[in-house]
Amino acid sequence: MKKKHFPILAALLISGSAPVFNSCNKDDEEIATTPVVGIAQDPNNFKGEVTSGQVVTLDPTRVYVLNGPVRVKDGGKLVIPAGTRIVATATASSYVLVEQGGQIYANGTPASPVSFTSSAATPGTWGGVILCGKAPINTGTTGTSEVGTATYGGTSATDTSGSLTYVRIENAGADFSTNVKFNGLSLFGVGSGTKVENIALVNSAEDGIQLYGGTVNVSNIAALGNADDSFVWTDGWIGTASTVFTQRRTNGTGNTGIKGMNNASNPAATPISSPTIKNITLLGGTTGESNAISLSSGTYANFDNVVVSNWAKGFNLAGDATVTYLNGQSKITNVFFDTNVTSKITATSTAGATVTLLSNTYTEKSDATGAGNKMANPAWAIGWSGLQ
């Protein structure tokens, strides 16, 4: 795939030396010392590059039509205030990509979230949002994102790509090559200095959110009606996911609620994926779906306060390294399995043999609250995420 170059966001209006912001969020104020180049004009043709030294601030009173890629380059900043709506044309070439050293500040509120969607209002009709950071991965010192061929990974665990708060991403997941799709939100080697809180991934044609290594922590994630997995990690992610609510489509389509891996080619690759996952509710679409949580390819993980309903299996552990780390080790605690969960936890070796589960592999808790309201919609997600 050849590297493409796009013009600077259309018709930037050069401002004076005083910072210009359309949002009073604390995270936006933190970048106020950076000289502001301008405010993007022509919202009917939103695409191009934000280059080094530029701060592009959108106008929350306008609807921006995403007609192609927006790439935030090293040293550039894109500020998207609360209430801003970005509507992508129905094409895989419409996506937002933050490269290493670039930053995005998309900070909504419960009453005025930042929203990304498609003009077609159909799953899989635009790309999605991609962040590429400088935090460690285990597929090499650095890697190249499938979308946009951007470099990610490195040695800066505390790297920041900016801030995403109260953001809803809908109808993403278009095919960008044969049988390969975007996710709603893709975090490639993103560092712990990046804020990712109160994010809704709705009706994607692929995964809701996927983390490719990195050290970023995420919280208050609502993954609703996505066609593949709701929440995925791989390639050495070491962070915390706190308060996650996933809900499959009512017709039962989709795969897992959570899918965790270390490295599919080398399960022993370091750093080993080892997140802490706490306060989660995983709802299947219909009774008889497969795995609420699938862990394989050498991943480690710790789970606490988990609610599982409408899945055939709760936890599926696969591969020697993953099974050894979890079997009998009390790393899965305070789980509520609804009566419609056929099998609570299963384990298989790398060779495919059934592994006998040891005592203390998991503990149950009948009054576990999961994402906050057991199997009901959590209060923190009502309204802005699309849940009622």
Secondary structure by P-SEA (a helix, b strand, c coil): ccbbbbccccccccccccccccccccccccccccccccccccccbbbbbbcccbbbbbbccbbbbbccbbbbcccbbbbbcccbbbbbccccccbbbbcccbbbbccccccccbbbbbcccccccbbbbbbbbccccccccbbbbccccccccccccccccbbbcbbbbcccccccccccccccbbbcccccccccccccccccccccbbbcccbbbbccccccccccccbbbcccccccccbbbbbccccccccccbbbbcccccccccccbbbbbcbbbbbbccccccccbbbcccccccccbbbbccccccbbbbcaaaaaacccccccccccccccccccbbbbcccccbbbbccccccccccccccccccccccccccccccc
